[in-house]
Amino acid sequence: MSVKYTVISLNGTKLPKENPLPFYMERNRNRQVKLHESMLRGSMLRGSMEEEENILLGYETGARFLPYKVQDRYDRDRAPVLYKAIVMENDVLKAIFLPEYGGRLYSLYHKQLEKDLLFTNPVIQPANLAVLNAWISGGVEWNVGQYGHSFTTSSPLFCAVLKDKNGEEFLRMYEYERCHNLFWHLDFHLPQGGAALNLYARIVNDRDAATSMYYWSNIAVKETQEARIFSGTDQVIYLDMKEREFGRGRLPYLPIMEGKDASYPIHFSNSNEYFFQTPKEEKAPWEAAVYQDNWVFFERSSDLLRYRKMFCWGSHKGGQRWKDYLSEEGQGDYIEIQGGMAPTQLHGMRMEANSTLEFVQCFGGIGADTGGFYHKDWHKAKERLYQCINEAVSEDYISRQLEELRQYREAEPAEVISFGSGFGALEAYRREKQGEKAIPAGFYFPPGSLTKEQAPWLHLLDYGYMPETKAELVPESYMTQESWKELLKLSLERPEGKNWLTFLQLSVMELEEGRTKEAYAMAEDSVNCEPNPLAYYNLGVLSRLEGDGGAFRDYIRKALELFDGDAYMAAATEYYKYLLSVKEYEQIWNGYQELPERMKEDERLYLTAVAAAMKLDRLDFVKGAFERDYVYIREEETLLSDLWYEYHLRLEEMKSGDGKVTMEEVRRLYPIPLRIDFRMGQE
C-alpha cells in the first residue's frame, strides 16, 4: 500500500475566501430543543433519556465562529480546477482525499465490485450550509469541535505520511482546533489485501480545563429508489419537520410518515433525519446502505462512536433543488449516514480536562445477493445483513484495530506533504516561549506553515506588544484564547503597546465572551488612540445588543466612512440586514439606489433591497429577483419563497380590487419555480 500526493482536475470553483469581519457567538450558547411527549415519557425506548442526556440536550450548540472567520466569499463560476489530492491504494480499494477541504474522503473505489462506494460529486461547489458558511457535498466529512459541521470543513489540513511496524505507509491528517483548544488527528490505514479503509481518530484536550466537544463522521452515499438504511437497533430519535421537534420511534414505521417504511429514504417527502440510539452493550456499532444491484456500503466503529444517523433531502422540489444546487443537475442525489458520540447532533458533549478520546472506524463494501435485505420485515433483513457485515469486519476485528492502531498515536509526522493553518505552529511556539508544557506528542506543525495571519501574534510574543498598522486595515486574524488576552493586557504596560490595534483585539475578545462593559471600554480606547472602522463596528454591535438602535446606526455609519473594499461590503450587508429587521424599508431602498453598481450586484445587498421593495410596492423591481441565480442561500432560508408568494398575492389583490385573495389560493395558482425553491419541507 502506498500514499501518494498528487492533483486531480474537477469542474469547480476556487477555495472560499473569508469575510474580514469578526462574527460573534449567540448570546444563548445553548439551543432550545423542542421535544415530543414521547421523548419525555420514554415510552417508546427502553427507559427515559438518561439524566446527563437531558442536561446536555442543546448544550453549547449555539452558533459560534471566532477565532475563525466566516468563509462566505465564493461563487458558482465553475471551470476545470486542479485540487490537491492524496491517494491511498491497495489491491481492493482506492481512496482519494482532498486536503484543502478538511481532508474530505472524496472517493472510495472498490476494484472488485467496480463501484465507488460513496457519492462522489462531479463538481466542487461550496454553498451556505456549514458553521462558517462554505460547505461541499459528497464523500466523507470529518467534523470535530463545534455543532454545524466543522470549522475546517472547507479549509486545508496538515497531512503527513508515516510508517507502521511492517513498513507500510499510512496517512495522518491533523490540526489544532483553536476555538476549543483541542488537538486532533485522523490516521488512515489500508493494508495490502484489506477490504476496508481503517480510520484511527484521536482528540486531545491537554489543558487543565474541560471544554465542550462535538464529533460526527458524515458519509454521503448514493440515493436511489431502492437504497435502504440499516443499523444495529430499531430505536431512533426522529425529527418532526412540521412541528420542529424531536420524537421517539421504532423503525421501520415512524409517526411522521404513516404507512411508509422509513428505512427507504426515498419515502420521505420532506428533508429529514433520524438518529439510531445504539444500546451501550453494543461494542461495535455499524450502519449500512443496501442497493438492489447486489452490493452494500457499510461502516463500523468502536463503541465511543456509539450513535448513528440518516439524513435525506426528501423527494419534494426544494430537496431536489438542493441536491442539484450542490452538484450538477440530475447528478447530485445522495443521502448521508453518519456516526457520532452523542444521541443527536443537538446533544452537546463535555470533554474533561487532560483527557483523550479515541476510536476506530472502518469503511467498506460487500458484494452479496441483496434480495434478502429487502425483506418486508426490516428486522429479519437487518439480521441477515449483520451476518454479512460481521463476516467482513467483526467485533473482534474492531477491537484488535483499536489496540493495533493506537500504538502509532504518538509517532511524529515527519514527512509533512500538505500544510494546514499556521496557528498550530504559533501555539507550539507560545507554549515554548511561556514555559508551558509542549503540545501533545504525535503532532508537528512546521515553522514554515506560519503566515501573515500569525505575524502580529508572533511579534507580541517576541517583543511584548502588538505592532500598530494602518487604522483602516482590518486585522488579519483574531484570537479568543485566555493566554493571548493576558499577553495583550500585559502589553498595555508598555508605551508602544497602548495602540489602537491592541485595544481593538481586546474588545473583540471581551465582546465574544459577553463582557459588554469591558468590550465597550476597549473599543472606545481603540477609537481614542486612532479612529478605526472595526472599533466603531464593535461599538455598533454592542449598542444593538443593548437595544439602542440609534447608537447602532451612528456607529455603523462611522465605520462605513472608514471601511474599504471587501470590509466595506461586509459591514454594509450587516447594516442593511439590521434595517430590514426593524422595517426601515425606505431607508434601505434609498440607500441602495446610491450604491455603486458593483455593490448593487452583491447578492446579499440586492436581496435586502428586494425585500424592502416588496413592502414599498415596487413590484417591477421585485420581479427581477425571480430571474436570477443565487450563490449564498442558507439551508432552511425561505426569503425567496416568501417573496414569491407575497409578490403574487399582491398582484392578485390588485387584479381583484377587493383584496379577497387568500394565500392558499396563491400557493395553488403559483407554484415556486424549481430554480428558486430552497425549502426543506413540502409546499
Secondary structure, DSSP 8 states (H G I E B T S, - for coil): -EEEEEEEEEEE----B--SS-----S--S----B-HHHHHT-SSSSS--HHHHHHBTTT-S---TTS--B-B-----EEEEEEEEEEE-SSEEEEEETTTTTEEEEEEETTTTEESS---SEE--EEEETTEEE--SSEEEEESSSSS-TTTTS--EEEEEE-TTS-EEEEEEEEETTTTEEEEEEEE--TT-SEEEEEEEEEE-SSS-EEE-EEEEEEEE--SS-EEEES-SEEEEEETTTTEEEEEETTB-TTSTTSBTTSGGG-SS-EEEEE---TT-SS-EEEEEETTTEEEEEEE-TTS-EEEEEE--SSHHHHHHHHHTSSTTS--EEEEEEESSSSTTB-EEE-TTEEEEEEEEEEEEE--GGGGG-SSHHHHHHHHHHHHHHHS-HHHHHHHHHHHGGGTT----EEEE---THHHHHHHHHHHTT-----TT----GGG--TTTHHHHHHHHHSS-----TTS--S-----HHHHHHHHHHTTSGGG-SHHHHHHHHHHHHHTT-HHHHHHHHHHHHHHS--HHHHHHHHHHHHHTT-HHHHHHHHHHHHHH--HHHHHHHHHHHHHHHHHTT-HHHHHHHHHTS-HHHHT-HHHHHHHHHHHHHTT-HHHHHGGGGS--S--BTT--HHHHHHHHHHHHHHHHHHSS----HHHHHHHS---GGG---SS--
